[in-house]
Amino acid sequence: MPTAIIADDERLMREQLKLRLQQVWPELDIIGEAKNGESAIAMVEALRPDFSFLDIRMPGKSGLEAAAIIGAQSHIVFITAFDQYAVEAFERGAIDYVLKPADTERLKLTVERLKSRLNTTGPDLRLLLAELAKSTVPAPSKTYLQWIQASIGQELRLIPVEDVLFFHADDKYTRVQTASYEALIRKSVRDLSAELDPDLFWQIHRATLVNVRAINGVARDLRGRHQVLIKGLTEKLEVSRSYLHLFKQM
């Protein structure tokens, strides 16, 4: 039975990739999970997995740095959310990769390629890693929340934060609104505001965070209260007086 480890500093991404792999490759045994490069290296040395799924951006040692140390001990599969230029570098170097978030159909193609390489020697990583390093950009000094795991009925869905138009707290839940659907999470607006990029999400009310890119304008109602207009929606979001300064230049 083929074996693998998954290394990603985002727990939700590890869980999602593990679930998708179980769906498309049930024979693959995930024997370990790591949340940084150092742990991945130690895990490979101890467990000797056939495959190592490494997120490129991790605290401490990155996936690229971990791959250089792991070398030929395990076949490397990079987990990436990078743009097309980096993906082209993967393709030219014949390095296997998984795009975030893991798509089932795309993952099937990766799995077929991995199966064909199970008993073969992987590519020389030294030159390929140098090329990939040129295609990537340094990680920001602070890592902000990238994904939201939310409930839609009985279904759990992983939502990229850039797809969220706004968050609005209501009783025990916080509503997650996208252009096409709404979902619920149990995280407070206060916690979200500390984890989201402040340049992307503005807090406009004690119960509301709004995606700056989704703002269509600001209007006043008949009572003189300011309200944010959201692109593609008829719904308007109230702005507290303490947050009006955000819109002075609009």
FIKOLZA-1660 file (N, C-alpha, C; in steps of 0.1 Angstrom, whole numbers, plus 5000, padded with zeros to 4 digits):
% residues 250
   i   px   py   pz ch aa at
   1 5009 4988 5000  A  M  N
   1 5000 5000 5000  A  M CA
   1 5009 5012 5000  A  M  C
   2 5007 5022 4991  A  P  N
   2 5015 5034 4990  A  P CA
   2 5012 5043 5002  A  P  C
   3 5022 5050 5007  A  T  N
   3 5021 5059 5019  A  T CA
   3 5024 5073 5016  A  T  C
   4 5019 5082 5024  A  A  N
   4 5022 5096 5022  A  A CA
   4 5020 5104 5035  A  A  C
   5 5027 5116 5035  A  I  N
   5 5024 5125 5046  A  I CA
   5 5019 5138 5039  A  I  C
   6 5013 5147 5047  A  I  N
   6 5008 5160 5043  A  I CA
   6 5013 5170 5052  A  I  C
   7 5020 5180 5046  A  A  N
   7 5025 5191 5054  A  A CA
   7 5020 5204 5050  A  A  C
   8 5012 5211 5058  A  D  N
   8 5006 5224 5055  A  D CA
   8 5003 5230 5069  A  D  C
   9 5006 5243 5070  A  D  N
   9 5003 5250 5083  A  D CA
   9 4988 5253 5085  A  D  C
  10 4980 5251 5075  A  E  N
  10 4966 5253 5077  A  E CA
  10 4959 5240 5079  A  E  C
  11 4953 5238 5091  A  R  N
  11 4947 5225 5094  A  R CA
  11 4935 5222 5084  A  R  C
  12 4928 5232 5081  A  L  N
  12 4916 5229 5072  A  L CA
  12 4921 5224 5058  A  L  C
  13 4932 5230 5054  A  M  N
  13 4937 5225 5041  A  M CA
  13 4942 5211 5042  A  M  C
  14 4948 5207 5053  A  R  N
  14 4953 5193 5054  A  R CA
  14 4941 5184 5054  A  R  C
  15 4931 5188 5062  A  E  N
  15 4919 5179 5062  A  E CA
  15 4912 5178 5049  A  E  C
  16 4911 5189 5041  A  Q  N
  16 4904 5189 5028  A  Q CA
  16 4912 5180 5019  A  Q  C
  17 4926 5182 5018  A  L  N
  17 4934 5174 5009  A  L CA
  17 4933 5159 5013  A  L  C
  18 4933 5156 5026  A  K  N
  18 4932 5142 5030  A  K CA
  18 4919 5136 5026  A  K  C
  19 4908 5144 5027  A  L  N
  19 4895 5139 5023  A  L CA
  19 4895 5136 5008  A  L  C
  20 4900 5146 5000  A  R  N
  20 4900 5144 4986  A  R CA
  20 4908 5132 4981  A  R  C
  21 4920 5131 4988  A  L  N
  21 4928 5119 4984  A  L CA
  21 4921 5106 4987  A  L  C
  22 4914 5106 4998  A  Q  N
  22 4907 5093 5002  A  Q CA
  22 4897 5090 4991  A  Q  C
  23 4891 5101 4985  A  Q  N
  23 4880 5099 4975  A  Q CA
  23 4886 5094 4962  A  Q  C
  24 4897 5099 4958  A  V  N
  24 4903 5096 4945  A  V CA
  24 4914 5085 4945  A  V  C
  25 4919 5082 4957  A  W  N
  25 4930 5072 4958  A  W CA
  25 4928 5065 4972  A  W  C
  26 4918 5057 4974  A  P  N
  26 4915 5051 4987  A  P CA
  26 4927 5042 4992  A  P  C
  27 4935 5037 4982  A  E  N
  27 4946 5028 4986  A  E CA
  27 4957 5036 4993  A  E  C
  28 4958 5049 4991  A  L  N
  28 4969 5057 4997  A  L CA
  28 4967 5058 5012  A  L  C
  29 4977 5055 5019  A  D  N
  29 4977 5055 5034  A  D CA
  29 4984 5068 5039  A  D  C
  30 4976 5078 5044  A  I  N
  30 4982 5090 5050  A  I CA
  30 4987 5087 5064  A  I  C
  31 5000 5086 5065  A  I  N
  31 5006 5081 5077  A  I CA
  31 5011 5092 5087  A  I  C
  32 5010 5104 5082  A  G  N
  32 5014 5115 5091  A  G CA
  32 5010 5129 5085  A  G  C
  33 5008 5138 5094  A  E  N
  33 5005 5152 5091  A  E CA
  33 5014 5162 5098  A  E  C
  34 5020 5172 5091  A  A  N
  34 5029 5181 5097  A  A CA
  34 5024 5195 5094  A  A  C
  35 5027 5205 5103  A  K  N
  35 5023 5219 5101  A  K CA
  35 5034 5228 5098  A  K  C
  36 5046 5223 5096  A  N  N
  36 5057 5231 5092  A  N CA
  36 5068 5223 5085  A  N  C
  37 5078 5229 5079  A  G  N
  37 5088 5222 5072  A  G CA
  37 5097 5213 5081  A  G  C
  38 5100 5218 5093  A  E  N
  38 5109 5210 5101  A  E CA
  38 5102 5197 5105  A  E  C
  39 5089 5198 5108  A  S  N
  39 5082 5186 5112  A  S CA
  39 5081 5176 5100  A  S  C
  40 5079 5182 5088  A  A  N
  40 5079 5173 5076  A  A CA
  40 5092 5166 5074  A  A  C
  41 5103 5173 5076  A  I  N
  41 5116 5166 5074  A  I CA
  41 5118 5155 5084  A  I  C
  42 5115 5157 5097  A  A  N
  42 5116 5147 5107  A  A CA
  42 5107 5135 5104  A  A  C
  43 5095 5138 5099  A  M  N
  43 5085 5128 5097  A  M CA
  43 5089 5119 5085  A  M  C
  44 5095 5125 5075  A  V  N
  44 5100 5117 5063  A  V CA
  44 5111 5108 5068  A  V  C
  45 5120 5113 5076  A  E  N
  45 5132 5105 5081  A  E CA
  45 5127 5094 5089  A  E  C
  46 5116 5096 5097  A  A  N
  46 5112 5085 5106  A  A CA
  46 5103 5075 5099  A  A  C
  47 5094 5080 5090  A  L  N
  47 5084 5071 5084  A  L CA
  47 5086 5067 5070  A  L  C
  48 5095 5074 5063  A  R  N
  48 5099 5070 5049  A  R CA
  48 5087 5068 5040  A  R  C
  49 5078 5078 5039  A  P  N
  49 5066 5077 5030  A  P CA
  49 5070 5077 5016  A  P  C
  50 5062 5071 5007  A  D  N
  50 5064 5071 4993  A  D CA
  50 5063 5085 4987  A  D  C
  51 5053 5093 4993  A  F  N
  51 5050 5107 4988  A  F CA
  51 5050 5116 4999  A  F  C
  52 5054 5129 4997  A  S  N
  52 5053 5139 5007  A  S CA
  52 5046 5151 5000  A  S  C
  53 5034 5154 5005  A  F  N
  53 5027 5166 5000  A  F CA
  53 5031 5178 5008  A  F  C
  54 5038 5187 5002  A  L  N
  54 5044 5199 5010  A  L CA
  54 5038 5212 5005  A  L  C
  55 5032 5219 5014  A  D  N
  55 5028 5233 5011  A  D CA
  55 5041 5241 5009  A  D  C
  56 5041 5249 4999  A  I  N
  56 5053 5257 4996  A  I CA
  56 5055 5268 5007  A  I  C
  57 5044 5274 5011  A  R  N
  57 5046 5285 5021  A  R CA
  57 5042 5279 5035  A  R  C
  58 5052 5277 5044  A  M  N
  58 5050 5273 5057  A  M CA
  58 5059 5281 5066  A  M  C
  59 5055 5282 5079  A  P  N
  59 5064 5289 5088  A  P CA
  59 5077 5281 5091  A  P  C
  60 5087 5289 5094  A  G  N
  60 5100 5282 5096  A  G CA
  60 5106 5278 5082  A  G  C
  61 5109 5265 5080  A  K  N
  61 5113 5261 5067  A  K CA
  61 5101 5260 5058  A  K  C
  62 5103 5265 5045  A  S  N
  62 5092 5264 5035  A  S CA
  62 5092 5251 5029  A  S  C
  63 5082 5248 5021  A  G  N
  63 5081 5235 5014  A  G CA
  63 5093 5233 5005  A  G  C
  64 5097 5244 4998  A  L  N
  64 5109 5243 4990  A  L CA
  64 5122 5239 4997  A  L  C
  65 5123 5246 5009  A  E  N
  65 5135 5242 5017  A  E CA
  65 5134 5228 5023  A  E  C
  66 5122 5224 5027  A  A  N
  66 5121 5210 5032  A  A CA
  66 5123 5200 5021  A  A  C
  67 5119 5203 5009  A  A  N
  67 5121 5194 4997  A  A CA
  67 5136 5192 4994  A  A  C
  68 5143 5203 4995  A  A  N
  68 5158 5202 4992  A  A CA
  68 5165 5193 5002  A  A  C
  69 5160 5192 5015  A  I  N
  69 5166 5184 5025  A  I CA
  69 5161 5169 5024  A  I  C
  70 5148 5168 5021  A  I  N
  70 5142 5155 5019  A  I CA
  70 5148 5148 5008  A  I  C
  71 5151 5155 4997  A  G  N
  71 5158 5150 4985  A  G CA
  71 5151 5138 4979  A  G  C
  72 5158 5127 4978  A  A  N
  72 5153 5114 4972  A  A CA
  72 5146 5105 4982  A  A  C
  73 5145 5109 4994  A  Q  N
  73 5139 5100 5004  A  Q CA
  73 5124 5098 5001  A  Q  C
  74 5117 5107 4995  A  S  N
  74 5103 5106 4992  A  S CA
  74 5100 5114 4980  A  S  C
  75 5090 5110 4972  A  H  N
  75 5086 5117 4960  A  H CA
  75 5078 5130 4965  A  H  C
  76 5082 5141 4960  A  I  N
  76 5077 5154 4964  A  I CA
  76 5065 5158 4956  A  I  C
  77 5054 5162 4963  A  V  N
  77 5042 5168 4956  A  V CA
  77 5040 5181 4963  A  V  C
  78 5041 5192 4956  A  F  N
  78 5040 5205 4962  A  F CA
  78 5025 5209 4962  A  F  C
  79 5021 5216 4973  A  I  N
  79 5007 5222 4974  A  I CA
  79 5009 5237 4972  A  I  C
  80 5002 5242 4963  A  T  N
  80 5004 5256 4959  A  T CA
  80 4991 5264 4956  A  T  C
  81 4991 5276 4959  A  A  N
  81 4981 5285 4955  A  A CA
  81 4986 5296 4946  A  A  C
  82 4998 5293 4940  A  F  N
  82 5005 5303 4932  A  F CA
  82 4998 5305 4919  A  F  C
  83 5002 5316 4912  A  D  N
  83 4996 5319 4899  A  D CA
  83 5001 5310 4888  A  D  C
  84 4997 5313 4876  A  Q  N
  84 5000 5305 4864  A  Q CA
  84 5014 5304 4861  A  Q  C
  85 5022 5314 4864  A  Y  N
  85 5036 5314 4861  A  Y CA
  85 5043 5303 4869  A  Y  C
  86 5040 5302 4882  A  A  N
  86 5046 5292 4890  A  A CA
  86 5042 5278 4885  A  A  C
  87 5029 5277 4882  A  V  N
  87 5024 5264 4877  A  V CA
  87 5031 5260 4864  A  V  C
  88 5034 5269 4856  A  E  N
  88 5042 5266 4844  A  E CA
  88 5056 5261 4847  A  E  C
  89 5062 5266 4858  A  A  N
  89 5075 5262 4862  A  A CA
  89 5074 5247 4867  A  A  C
  90 5063 5244 4874  A  F  N
  90 5061 5230 4878  A  F CA
  90 5060 5221 4866  A  F  C
  91 5052 5225 4856  A  E  N
  91 5050 5217 4845  A  E CA
  91 5064 5214 4837  A  E  C
  92 5071 5225 4835  A  R  N
  92 5084 5224 4828  A  R CA
  92 5094 5215 4836  A  R  C
  93 5093 5215 4849  A  G  N
  93 5102 5207 4857  A  G CA
  93 5097 5193 4860  A  G  C
  94 5085 5190 4855  A  A  N
  94 5079 5177 4857  A  A CA
  94 5078 5174 4872  A  A  C
  95 5074 5184 4880  A  I  N
  95 5072 5182 4894  A  I CA
  95 5057 5181 4896  A  I  C
  96 5053 5172 4905  A  D  N
  96 5039 5170 4908  A  D CA
  96 5034 5181 4917  A  D  C
  97 5022 5186 4916  A  Y  N
  97 5017 5196 4924  A  Y CA
  97 5002 5195 4926  A  Y  C
  98 4997 5201 4936  A  V  N
  98 4982 5202 4939  A  V CA
  98 4979 5216 4941  A  V  C
  99 4969 5221 4934  A  L  N
  99 4964 5235 4936  A  L CA
  99 4955 5236 4947  A  L  C
 100 4956 5247 4955  A  K  N
 100 4947 5250 4966  A  K CA
 100 4935 5258 4960  A  K  C
 101 4923 5255 4965  A  P  N
 101 4919 5243 4973  A  P CA
 101 4919 5231 4963  A  P  C
 102 4921 5219 4969  A  A  N
 102 4922 5207 4961  A  A CA
 102 4909 5204 4953  A  A  C
 103 4909 5204 4940  A  D  N
 103 4898 5201 4932  A  D CA
 103 4898 5186 4928  A  D  C
 104 4887 5179 4930  A  T  N
 104 4887 5165 4928  A  T CA
 104 4891 5161 4914  A  T  C
 105 4886 5167 4904  A  E  N
 105 4890 5163 4890  A  E CA
 105 4904 5166 4887  A  E  C
 106 4909 5177 4892  A  R  N
 106 4924 5180 4889  A  R CA
 106 4932 5171 4897  A  R  C
 107 4928 5167 4909  A  L  N
 107 4936 5158 4918  A  L CA
 107 4936 5144 4912  A  L  C
 108 4926 5140 4905  A  K  N
 108 4926 5127 4898  A  K CA
 108 4938 5126 4888  A  K  C
 109 4940 5137 4881  A  L  N
 109 4952 5137 4871  A  L CA
 109 4965 5136 4878  A  L  C
 110 4966 5143 4890  A  T  N
 110 4978 5142 4897  A  T CA
 110 4981 5128 4903  A  T  C
 111 4970 5122 4908  A  V  N
 111 4971 5109 4913  A  V CA
 111 4975 5099 4902  A  V  C
 112 4970 5100 4890  A  E  N
 112 4974 5091 4880  A  E CA
 112 4989 5092 4877  A  E  C
 113 4994 5104 4877  A  R  N
 113 5008 5107 4875  A  R CA
 113 5016 5101 4886  A  R  C
 114 5011 5102 4898  A  L  N
 114 5019 5097 4910  A  L CA
 114 5019 5082 4909  A  L  C
 115 5009 5076 4906  A  K  N
 115 5009 5061 4905  A  K CA
 115 5019 5056 4895  A  K  C
 116 5020 5063 4884  A  S  N
 116 5030 5059 4874  A  S CA
 116 5044 5061 4878  A  S  C
 117 5046 5070 4889  A  R  N
 117 5060 5072 4893  A  R CA
 117 5063 5065 4906  A  R  C
 118 5054 5057 4911  A  L  N
 118 5056 5051 4924  A  L CA
 118 5069 5043 4926  A  L  C
 119 5073 5036 4915  A  N  N
 119 5085 5028 4916  A  N CA
 119 5096 5034 4908  A  N  C
 120 5096 5046 4905  A  T  N
 120 5106 5053 4897  A  T CA
 120 5114 5063 4905  A  T  C
 121 5125 5068 4900  A  T  N
 121 5133 5078 4906  A  T CA
 121 5128 5092 4903  A  T  C
 122 5126 5100 4912  A  G  N
 122 5121 5114 4910  A  G CA
 122 5131 5122 4903  A  G  C
 123 5127 5134 4898  A  P  N
 123 5136 5143 4891  A  P CA
 123 5146 5149 4901  A  P  C
 124 5157 5154 4895  A  D  N
 124 5168 5160 4902  A  D CA
 124 5162 5174 4908  A  D  C
 125 5160 5175 4921  A  L  N
 125 5154 5186 4926  A  L CA
 125 5162 5199 4927  A  L  C
 126 5175 5198 4926  A  R  N
 126 5184 5209 4929  A  R CA
 126 5181 5221 4919  A  R  C
 127 5182 5218 4906  A  L  N
 127 5180 5228 4896  A  L CA
 127 5165 5232 4896  A  L  C
 128 5156 5223 4897  A  L  N
 128 5142 5226 4897  A  L CA
 128 5138 5235 4908  A  L  C
 129 5143 5232 4920  A  L  N
 129 5139 5241 4931  A  L CA
 129 5145 5255 4930  A  L  C
 130 5156 5256 4924  A  A  N
 130 5162 5270 4921  A  A CA
 130 5153 5277 4911  A  A  C
 131 5148 5270 4901  A  E  N
 131 5139 5276 4892  A  E CA
 131 5125 5280 4898  A  E  C
 132 5120 5271 4907  A  L  N
 132 5108 5274 4913  A  L CA
 132 5109 5286 4923  A  L  C
 133 5121 5288 4929  A  A  N
 133 5123 5299 4938  A  A CA
 133 5122 5312 4931  A  A  C
 134 5126 5312 4918  A  K  N
 134 5125 5325 4911  A  K CA
 134 5110 5328 4907  A  K  C
 135 5102 5318 4907  A  S  N
 135 5088 5319 4903  A  S CA
 135 5079 5323 4915  A  S  C
 136 5084 5322 4927  A  T  N
 136 5076 5325 4938  A  T CA
 136 5080 5339 4944  A  T  C
 137 5071 5344 4953  A  V  N
 137 5074 5357 4959  A  V CA
 137 5075 5354 4974  A  V  C
 138 5083 5363 4981  A  P  N
 138 5084 5361 4996  A  P CA
 138 5071 5361 5003  A  P  C
 139 5070 5353 5013  A  A  N
 139 5057 5353 5021  A  A CA
 139 5056 5366 5029  A  A  C
 140 5044 5371 5031  A  P  N
 140 5042 5383 5038  A  P CA
 140 5046 5381 5053  A  P  C
 141 5049 5392 5060  A  S  N
 141 5054 5391 5074  A  S CA
 141 5043 5385 5083  A  S  C
 142 5031 5387 5079  A  K  N
 142 5020 5381 5087  A  K CA
 142 5011 5373 5078  A  K  C
 143 5007 5362 5082  A  T  N
 143 4998 5353 5074  A  T CA
 143 4984 5355 5078  A  T  C
 144 4976 5359 5069  A  Y  N
 144 4962 5362 5072  A  Y CA
 144 4953 5350 5068  A  Y  C
 145 4941 5349 5073  A  L  N
 145 4932 5338 5071  A  L CA
 145 4929 5337 5056  A  L  C
 146 4930 5326 5050  A  Q  N
 146 4928 5324 5035  A  Q CA
 146 4916 5316 5032  A  Q  C
 147 4911 5308 5041  A  W  N
 147 4899 5299 5039  A  W CA
 147 4890 5299 5050  A  W  C
 148 4877 5298 5047  A  I  N
 148 4867 5297 5058  A  I CA
 148 4860 5284 5056  A  I  C
 149 4859 5276 5066  A  Q  N
 149 4851 5263 5066  A  Q CA
 149 4837 5267 5072  A  Q  C
 150 4827 5266 5064  A  A  N
 150 4814 5270 5068  A  A CA
 150 4803 5260 5064  A  A  C
 151 4792 5261 5071  A  S  N
 151 4781 5251 5070  A  S CA
 151 4771 5257 5060  A  S  C
 152 4767 5249 5051  A  I  N
 152 4755 5252 5042  A  I CA
 152 4746 5240 5043  A  I  C
 153 4736 5241 5052  A  G  N
 153 4727 5230 5055  A  G CA
 153 4735 5219 5062  A  G  C
 154 4735 5207 5056  A  Q  N
 154 4743 5196 5062  A  Q CA
 154 4757 5195 5056  A  Q  C
 155 4760 5204 5047  A  E  N
 155 4773 5204 5040  A  E CA
 155 4783 5213 5046  A  E  C
 156 4796 5209 5046  A  L  N
 156 4807 5217 5050  A  L CA
 156 4814 5222 5037  A  L  C
 157 4817 5234 5036  A  R  N
 157 4823 5239 5024  A  R CA
 157 4835 5248 5028  A  R  C
 158 4846 5247 5020  A  L  N
 158 4858 5255 5022  A  L CA
 158 4857 5267 5012  A  L  C
 159 4856 5279 5018  A  I  N
 159 4854 5291 5010  A  I CA
 159 4866 5300 5010  A  I  C
 160 4872 5303 4999  A  P  N
 160 4883 5313 4999  A  P CA
 160 4878 5327 5004  A  P  C
 161 4885 5333 5012  A  V  N
 161 4881 5345 5019  A  V CA
 161 4878 5356 5008  A  V  C
 162 4885 5356 4997  A  E  N
 162 4883 5367 4987  A  E CA
 162 4870 5366 4981  A  E  C
 163 4863 5354 4982  A  D  N
 163 4850 5352 4976  A  D CA
 163 4839 5357 4985  A  D  C
 164 4842 5360 4998  A  V  N
 164 4833 5365 5008  A  V CA
 164 4830 5380 5006  A  V  C
 165 4817 5383 5004  A  L  N
 165 4813 5397 5003  A  L CA
 165 4813 5404 5016  A  L  C
 166 4807 5397 5026  A  F  N
 166 4807 5403 5040  A  F CA
 166 4804 5392 5050  A  F  C
 167 4808 5395 5063  A  F  N
 167 4805 5386 5074  A  F CA
 167 4795 5395 5083  A  F  C
 168 4785 5388 5088  A  H  N
 168 4776 5395 5097  A  H CA
 168 4771 5386 5108  A  H  C
 169 4774 5391 5120  A  A  N
 169 4771 5382 5132  A  A CA
 169 4756 5384 5136  A  A  C
 170 4750 5372 5140  A  D  N
 170 4736 5372 5143  A  D CA
 170 4734 5361 5153  A  D  C
 171 4731 5364 5166  A  D  N
 171 4730 5355 5177  A  D CA
 171 4742 5346 5179  A  D  C
 172 4741 5333 5177  A  K  N
 172 4752 5324 5180  A  K CA
 172 4761 5322 5167  A  K  C
 173 4756 5326 5156  A  Y  N
 173 4764 5323 5143  A  Y CA
 173 4768 5336 5136  A  Y  C
 174 4778 5335 5127  A  T  N
 174 4781 5346 5119  A  T CA
 174 4778 5341 5104  A  T  C
 175 4771 5350 5097  A  R  N
 175 4767 5347 5084  A  R CA
 175 4779 5350 5074  A  R  C
 176 4782 5341 5065  A  V  N
 176 4792 5343 5055  A  V CA
 176 4785 5345 5041  A  V  C
 177 4785 5356 5036  A  Q  N
 177 4778 5359 5023  A  Q CA
 177 4787 5360 5011  A  Q  C
 178 4785 5352 5001  A  T  N
 178 4792 5353 4989  A  T CA
 178 4782 5357 4978  A  T  C
 179 4787 5358 4966  A  A  N
 179 4778 5363 4955  A  A CA
 179 4767 5354 4952  A  A  C
 180 4769 5341 4955  A  S  N
 180 4759 5331 4950  A  S CA
 180 4752 5323 4962  A  S  C
 181 4758 5324 4974  A  Y  N
 181 4752 5317 4985  A  Y CA
 181 4756 5323 4998  A  Y  C
 182 4749 5319 5009  A  E  N
 182 4753 5322 5022  A  E CA
 182 4756 5310 5031  A  E  C
 183 4765 5311 5040  A  A  N
 183 4768 5300 5049  A  A CA
 183 4769 5305 5063  A  A  C
 184 4771 5296 5073  A  L  N
 184 4772 5300 5087  A  L CA
 184 4785 5294 5093  A  L  C
 185 4790 5302 5102  A  I  N
 185 4802 5297 5110  A  I CA
 185 4800 5302 5125  A  I  C
 186 4807 5296 5134  A  R  N
 186 4806 5299 5148  A  R CA
 186 4817 5308 5153  A  R  C
 187 4824 5314 5144  A  K  N
 187 4835 5324 5148  A  K CA
 187 4829 5338 5148  A  K  C
 188 4833 5345 5159  A  S  N
 188 4828 5359 5160  A  S CA
 188 4835 5368 5151  A  S  C
 189 4828 5380 5149  A  V  N
 189 4833 5390 5140  A  V CA
 189 4846 5396 5147  A  V  C
 190 4847 5396 5160  A  R  N
 190 4859 5401 5167  A  R CA
 190 4871 5392 5163  A  R  C
 191 4869 5379 5164  A  D  N
 191 4880 5370 5161  A  D CA
 191 4884 5371 5146  A  D  C
 192 4874 5372 5137  A  L  N
 192 4876 5373 5123  A  L CA
 192 4884 5385 5120  A  L  C
 193 4881 5396 5126  A  S  N
 193 4888 5409 5123  A  S CA
 193 4903 5408 5127  A  S  C
 194 4906 5400 5136  A  A  N
 194 4920 5398 5140  A  A CA
 194 4928 5389 5130  A  A  C
 195 4920 5380 5123  A  E  N
 195 4926 5370 5114  A  E CA
 195 4926 5374 5099  A  E  C
 196 4918 5384 5096  A  L  N
 196 4916 5387 5082  A  L CA
 196 4925 5399 5078  A  L  C
 197 4929 5400 5065  A  D  N
 197 4937 5411 5061  A  D CA
 197 4929 5424 5062  A  D  C
 198 4934 5434 5070  A  P  N
 198 4927 5446 5072  A  P CA
 198 4926 5455 5059  A  P  C
 199 4935 5452 5049  A  D  N
 199 4934 5459 5037  A  D CA
 199 4923 5454 5028  A  D  C
 200 4918 5442 5031  A  L  N
 200 4908 5435 5023  A  L CA
 200 4894 5436 5030  A  L  C
 201 4894 5435 5043  A  F  N
 201 4881 5435 5050  A  F CA
 201 4881 5446 5060  A  F  C
 202 4871 5455 5059  A  W  N
 202 4869 5466 5069  A  W CA
 202 4858 5462 5078  A  W  C
 203 4860 5465 5091  A  Q  N
 203 4849 5464 5100  A  Q CA
 203 4841 5477 5100  A  Q  C
 204 4828 5476 5097  A  I  N
 204 4820 5488 5096  A  I CA
 204 4809 5489 5107  A  I  C
 205 4809 5479 5115  A  H  N
 205 4799 5478 5126  A  H CA
 205 4804 5467 5135  A  H  C
 206 4800 5467 5147  A  R  N
 206 4805 5457 5157  A  R CA
 206 4801 5443 5152  A  R  C
 207 4791 5442 5144  A  A  N
 207 4786 5429 5139  A  A CA
 207 4789 5426 5124  A  A  C
 208 4797 5435 5118  A  T  N
 208 4798 5434 5103  A  T CA
 208 4812 5437 5098  A  T  C
 209 4817 5428 5090  A  L  N
 209 4830 5430 5082  A  L CA
 209 4826 5429 5068  A  L  C
 210 4832 5438 5060  A  V  N
 210 4828 5439 5046  A  V CA
 210 4841 5438 5037  A  V  C
 211 4840 5430 5026  A  N  N
 211 4851 5430 5016  A  N CA
 211 4852 5443 5009  A  N  C
 212 4863 5450 5010  A  V  N
 212 4865 5463 5003  A  V CA
 212 4861 5462 4988  A  V  C
 213 4865 5451 4982  A  R  N
 213 4863 5450 4967  A  R CA
 213 4848 5448 4964  A  R  C
 214 4840 5445 4974  A  A  N
 214 4826 5443 4972  A  A CA
 214 4818 5456 4974  A  A  C
 215 4824 5466 4979  A  I  N
 215 4817 5479 4982  A  I CA
 215 4813 5486 4969  A  I  C
 216 4801 5489 4967  A  N  N
 216 4796 5496 4955  A  N CA
 216 4794 5511 4958  A  N  C
 217 4793 5514 4970  A  G  N
 217 4791 5528 4974  A  G CA
 217 4785 5529 4988  A  G  C
 218 4783 5542 4992  A  V  N
 218 4777 5544 5005  A  V CA
 218 4766 5554 5004  A  V  C
 219 4755 5551 5010  A  A  N
 219 4743 5560 5009  A  A CA
 219 4737 5562 5023  A  A  C
 220 4728 5572 5024  A  R  N
 220 4721 5575 5036  A  R CA
 220 4706 5571 5035  A  R  C
 221 4701 5565 5046  A  D  N
 221 4686 5562 5045  A  D CA
 221 4679 5575 5050  A  D  C
 222 4666 5573 5052  A  L  N
 222 4657 5585 5055  A  L CA
 222 4660 5590 5069  A  L  C
 223 4666 5582 5077  A  R  N
 223 4669 5586 5091  A  R CA
 223 4683 5591 5092  A  R  C
 224 4690 5592 5081  A  G  N
 224 4704 5598 5081  A  G CA
 224 4715 5588 5084  A  G  C
 225 4711 5575 5085  A  R  N
 225 4721 5565 5088  A  R CA
 225 4729 5561 5075  A  R  C
 226 4742 5559 5076  A  H  N
 226 4750 5555 5065  A  H CA
 226 4749 5540 5063  A  H  C
 227 4748 5536 5050  A  Q  N
 227 4747 5522 5046  A  Q CA
 227 4756 5519 5035  A  Q  C
 228 4763 5508 5035  A  V  N
 228 4771 5503 5025  A  V CA
 228 4763 5495 5014  A  V  C
 229 4765 5499 5002  A  L  N
 229 4759 5492 4991  A  L CA
 229 4769 5481 4986  A  L  C
 230 4764 5469 4984  A  I  N
 230 4772 5457 4980  A  I CA
 230 4769 5454 4966  A  I  C
 231 4780 5452 4958  A  K  N
 231 4779 5448 4944  A  K CA
 231 4771 5435 4942  A  K  C
 232 4761 5436 4933  A  G  N
 232 4754 5424 4930  A  G CA
 232 4743 5420 4940  A  G  C
 233 4741 5428 4951  A  L  N
 233 4731 5425 4961  A  L CA
 233 4723 5437 4963  A  L  C
 234 4710 5435 4967  A  T  N
 234 4702 5446 4971  A  T CA
 234 4703 5450 4985  A  T  C
 235 4709 5440 4993  A  E  N
 235 4710 5442 5007  A  E CA
 235 4720 5454 5010  A  E  C
 236 4717 5462 5021  A  K  N
 236 4725 5473 5025  A  K CA
 236 4730 5470 5039  A  K  C
 237 4742 5474 5042  A  L  N
 237 4748 5471 5055  A  L CA
 237 4750 5484 5063  A  L  C
 238 4745 5485 5075  A  E  N
 238 4746 5497 5083  A  E CA
 238 4761 5500 5087  A  E  C
 239 4765 5512 5087  A  V  N
 239 4778 5517 5091  A  V CA
 239 4777 5524 5105  A  V  C
 240 4784 5520 5115  A  S  N
 240 4784 5527 5127  A  S CA
 240 4792 5540 5126  A  S  C
 241 4788 5550 5134  A  R  N
 241 4795 5563 5134  A  R CA
 241 4810 5561 5136  A  R  C
 242 4814 5552 5144  A  S  N
 242 4828 5551 5147  A  S CA
 242 4836 5546 5136  A  S  C
 243 4830 5541 5125  A  Y  N
 243 4837 5536 5113  A  Y CA
 243 4835 5544 5101  A  Y  C
 244 4828 5556 5102  A  L  N
 244 4825 5564 5091  A  L CA
 244 4838 5570 5085  A  L  C
 245 4849 5571 5093  A  H  N
 245 4861 5577 5088  A  H CA
 245 4867 5568 5076  A  H  C
 246 4863 5556 5075  A  L  N
 246 4868 5547 5065  A  L CA
 246 4863 5552 5051  A  L  C
 247 4853 5559 5051  A  F  N
 247 4846 5563 5038  A  F CA
 247 4848 5577 5034  A  F  C
 248 4856 5584 5041  A  K  N
 248 4858 5599 5039  A  K CA
 248 4863 5602 5025  A  K  C
 249 4871 5593 5019  A  Q  N
 249 4877 5595 5006  A  Q CA
 249 4869 5589 4995  A  Q  C
 250 4857 5583 4998  A  M  N
 250 4849 5576 4988  A  M CA
 250 4839 5586 4982  A  M  C
% end
